[in-house]
Amino acid sequence: MTAALDSSWDPRTRLRVLLIEDDDGDALLVEEMLADTDVPYALERVETLTAALSGPLTADCVVLDLQLPDAMGLGGLTKLGQHAPGVAVVVLTGQHDQATGVAAVAAGAQDYLVKDQVDGPLLVKALRFARERKRAEQVEQQFLQQQLLARENARLERGLLPSPLLRDPHLDLAARYRPGRNGSLLGGDFYDAIELADGTVHMMIGDVCGHGPDEAALGVALRIAWRSLVMAGLPMPDVLSMVERVLVHERIEPLFATVCMVVVAPDRRSLRLSLAGHLPPLLLTPGDGHLLSRERLGVPLGVVEGAKWDAVDVPLEPGWSLLLYTDGVFEGRVGAGSERLGHERMAELVLDIKRETGIHSHALLDELIARAERLNSGPLDDDVALALLSHDPEAHDPEAEADER
């Protein structure tokens, strides 16, 4: 905005003025005042408001008389503002009533002048100031509109992020979600977790190929479909099949999605894992940890019609943690070359953090992202989604204590 103000005061800037004035004497006076200055200008005159509104206005500023044959008072100013909201207006009035000028500014004019109290330099100054005030108003209005739009989008996207439903006090879910799109809260990655009435915990993470708003919208649709199907009590294979049907019907382009889905038993001693083109979770134990098997890795959703996904059962020992992730966290580079971190070295990185620091939950995820970014020599480009479900058999259970009392 400062640059625009500075450039407008260049003496070589041509000032385009439209004069709406029915009195020939007053019109001549305005023309003489402009001619007495050394400012380049182009003056066009019309005698009625109707003539001014008959086509598009290309002037930098309009000088408007408030006493026209077809427009008396501020009504003409209102009509002019509706016809050309981006044009600056200076009201030229023969009335010495200051209240009239103030009312004109309140109604949308950028300035006002009294006919017998103005000369050439004052007129040019008023016109230039009016033009810059109008530009400043437009910039501010656009900025406010962008702020409102950004806040509206943020509220919408925040409302679409998951709110996991877990009641078990022995379970803790830590998550980190960072979309690759600048200024956005949603990407193509999605995750969720639900505990059913019988204590079974369903958890999943997925990734729609691509990074745009279409992928983000599809990811939300898949997550909501998954939650609805799980809460309806469908078996795991049927859930994946139905989510795939939603994907096929909702996608605009031939997109596909990878999904990792786990079902943790009510006693927390085992889980069942299904992989639809997605890499396996990292299982952390009190002693160490390892990536789960990929032996029954199935195809991504939306690739092969009628595909099936087999599940594998995994035993769990007390105090386990399960890390589900998308590829954004391990596709960062290592060093200056093209070498990628990869999911296996990402798993080693997590184990190193656990051994060196002893941190867990949210702090573990933050440190993982921080180290991946250091290896990448900067922020990660892709969407990043991490969900760490941890079991603590010694956790405080207020409901059980209340029952004992």
N, C-alpha and C positions, 0 to 999 in steps of 0.2 A: 504494500500500500504506500510506503514511503517513496518507492521508486516512481510510482504513478504520479504522486504529488510533485516530485522534483521535475519530472519530464514535462508536466503541464505548464511549467513556468518558463520553458524555453521560448525566447522571443520569436523564434521561427515557427512556433506552433500555430497552425491556421485555426482560427476560431469560427465555427459555423453557427450562425445565429438565425433563428426564425422569429420574426416580429409579427405578432398578431395585434394589429392596431388599425382602426377604421378612420382615425383622424389623420389627414395628410400632413398637417403641420407638426403633429407629434412624431409622426413617422420620419419626417425630414430631420427633426431635431435629433432623433436617435442615430440616424445615418451620419449626420454631421459630427456627433460626438465620437462615433467610432472612427471616422475619417481623421479626426484630430489626433489620434494616437498612432504610434508606430507599430501596432499589433496587426499582423496579417489577419484578415477576416473575410468571410463570405456572408452577406446579409440577404435573406429572402423575406419578403413581406406578403402577408395575406390580410384581408380586411375583416374576415369573419372567422369564427371558430369552426363553422361548418367546412370552410375551405381548408383549414388546417387539418381537420380530421378526415379529409377525403382520401388520404393515402398514407403510406408509412412516413414517419418523421426521421430524417437523417441528421438533424441538427445536433450540435453539442449542447445547446441551451435554447430555450424558448423564452422570449420576452412577451409577457401576456398582459394586455390591458383588461381591467376588470369591468369596463363599460363598453361592451360590444353590442351591435345590433341584435345578435342572436344569443347573447350570453351576458347576463348581468350578475355582478357579485362573484361569490366563490363557486357558483354552479359550473361556470366555465372551467375553472381550475380542476374541479372534480372530474369532469368529462375528459379533460386533457390527460389527467393522470391515469384514467382507465384505458385510454387509447394508446398511450405511450408511457408505460410505467418506468422505463429506463432513461427518460430524457429529463434533464434538469430544467427547472422553471423558475424564472425571476418575474415576480409580479411588478408591473409598472402602473402606479395609480396616481391620479390627480388629487386624491383625497389626502388631507393632512392628518387624518385620524390614525394614530399609531396602532390603535386596537385593530384596525382593518388589516394592517400589515402583519401583526402578530397572528391574527386569525388565519391569514393566508398561509403563513409558515406552518401553523398547526394543521392546516388542511392538506399539506403536501408540498408547498412551494419551498425552494431552497433559500430564497431571499426575497426582499421586496424593496422597491425604490419609489420615492415620490418625485414626480416629473420635474418640478421646478427646483429640486434640491440635488440634482445629479449633474455631473460633468463627464467628459470622456474617460479620464483615468478611473473615476469611481465606478462608472458603468462597466468597463473592462474588468476591473477587480471583482465586482459583484458577479459577473458572468463566469469568470474563472473559478472563483470560490464556489459558486453554485454547482459548477460541473464536478469539482472535486468532492464536494459534500455528497453529491448524488452517487459518485463512484464509491465513496466510503460507505454510504448506506447500503449499496448493493453488495459490496464485499462482506459487510457485517451480516446482512441478511442471509447470504449464501453460507457463511460460516455457521450461523445459528441453525440453519436448515440442516447442514451436515451434522452438527452436534446432535440435533433431535433425531435424525435418521440413525446415527451411530448408537445413540442410547436405546432407540426402539429395537434395532437389530440385536444389541447386546442383551436386552431383556428377553427377546424372543429366543436367542440362542441359549442363554443361561437356563431358561425354562425347559429347553430340550435336552440339557445334559442330565445324566442319570442320577437318581437318588436311590442308591442300593437299599434293599429291605432286608436287614439282618437284625435278629433279636438275640441271638446267642451271645451272652457276655464273654464267652471263651473265644470268640472270633473277633478279629479286627481287620478291617479292609482299608488299606491305604491306596490311593490312586493319584496319578499325575496325568494330565491331559493337556497337550500343547499342539494346536493345529499348525500346519505349515503355512497356511494363508495369512499374510500380514493383516493385522487388525481384526481378525476373526476369532470367535470362540469355539467354532465347530469345524472339524475336518472330516475326512472320510473314515477315520477310525471310530470305533464305538465299543463300549463295554457295559456290563451290568452284572448285578448279583442279587439273588432273591433267596430267602429262606422260606420254605413252605411250612404248613401247619405241623407236619410230622417231623420237622427238624432237618429235612433234606435241604441242602444248599446247592442251588444251581448258579453257575457263574460262567461268563463267556467274555471273549474279546474278539473283535473282528476288524477287518480292513477292506474298505471298498477301493478298488484300484482307481488312482487319480487323486486330484487335490482340489478340485473346484467346488462351487456351491452345489452343483448337481450331485456330486459324490457325498457331500456333507448331508444333504437332504435324504439321500438314499440310505446312508448310514443310520440316521435317526429312525427312518421307517423300519429298517431291519431290527434295530434294538427294541423298538416298541412292539413289533410283531413277536419277537422272541419272548419278551416279558409276558405278553398276553397268553401265548401258547403254553409257557411253563406254568403260569398261574392256573390255566385251564386243566392242567394235569396230563398233558400229552407226553408219551414216552420220548426219550432223547432222539431216536432216529426219525420219529415223526415230526419233532420240532424242527430239525434241520431241513427236512423235506418241505415243510410248510414255509419256513423262512425263505427257502430258495424260490418257492412259487411267488412270494411277495416280491422278491428281488426282480424276477423276470417280468412281472406285471408293472412294477413301479419304475424300472430303469428307462431312461430316455435313450441312451446309447447302449451298445452291447457290453455293459460293465459286468464285472464279476467281483466276488468278495471271498476272502478267506476268513474262516471262523475257527476258533478254539473254544470248545465247550467242555466243562467239567461238572460232575455231580458228586458232591461230598456226602457221604452217608451220615445219618443222624448221630451215630456214635463217634464220628470223626476219625475212624480207623481205616478208612479206604475211600477211594474216589474212582469214578469212571470217566474216562477221557475219550473224546471224539475230536478228530482233526479234519477239517475240510480245507485242505490246501494251506493250513497254517502251521507254523513251527511249534513244537511242544513246549509246555511250561517248564520253568526251572523249579525243582523241588528242593527247598532248603530244610535241612534237619539240624537238630542241636549240635551234631558233630561235623557235618559237612553239607553236601548237596550235589545234585546232578540234574541234567536235562532228562526229561522223561522220554520214553521210546517213541520213535517215528514209524514203527513197523506197520501200523495200520493207518498211515496217512492217506486220506481220501482226496478227491479232486475238489477244487474251490466250488463254491455255489455259483450257479449260472453258467457253467461250462459244458457239462454233459447232462443231457436230459435223462431223468430217471436214475440218477446216481444214488448209491447207497454209501453210508458211512458206518464202519464197524467201530465198536468201542473197545477199549482195553481197561482192565481193572488194575489199580495201583494200590498196594498197601501203604498205610501211613502210620508213623509212630508219633506219640504225643510231642507237642511242641513244634510241629511242622509249619512251614510257610510255603506258599505256592505263588510264584511270580508269573503272571500272564503279561505278554508284551506284544507290540506290533513292530514292524521292521524299521520304523523311523529311528529308533534308538540305536540300532546296530548297523545301519547303512551309512553312517558317517564315516569319513575317511580316517585313516591312520597315517599321520605325517603328510608330506607334501605331494606324494604320488597318488595313484588311483586305488591303492589298496584299501579295502573296507574293513571295518571292525569285525563284522560277522557275528552270528548269534552264539557260536561256541565261545569266542573270546569275550563276548558280552557276559556270558554266564561265569567265566573265570573272573571277570572284573567284579561281578557281584560277590562272588565268594571271597575275593581279596578284600573287598570293602568290609565284609562281615568279619573276617579274621582280624583285620588291622584295627578296626574301630569299634566293633561290637554293636554298632547302631542298627536299628531295624525300623520297620514301618515307614513313615513318611521321610524320615531322615535318610534312610537307605536309598530310596528312590531319587531324592534330590542329589545325593552324592553320585549315584550312577549317571544321571544326566550331566552333572558337572564334569565328571571325568570323560564321558563320551564327547562332550563339547571341547574339552582341552585337547583330546586326541584329534578331533576334527579341525582344530585351530579356528573355531568359531561356532556359532549357533548351528544346530541341526536343521537341514532343509525340509525334511519330510515331517508328516504328522507323527507325533509321539504319544502313545498311550501305554501306561503301565498300571497294573492292578495287582497288588500284593495282599493275598489273604493269609492271615496268620492265626494259628491255633495256640492258645495258652491255657492249659488245663488248670493252672493255679490262679486264673484271673478271678477277680472279685465278682460275686454274683449276688446283687442286692435282693433279688426276688427269693432266692433260696434262703438267705439269712432271715428275711422277713417271715418265711414259712416256719423256720425253726423257732423263732420267737413266739 
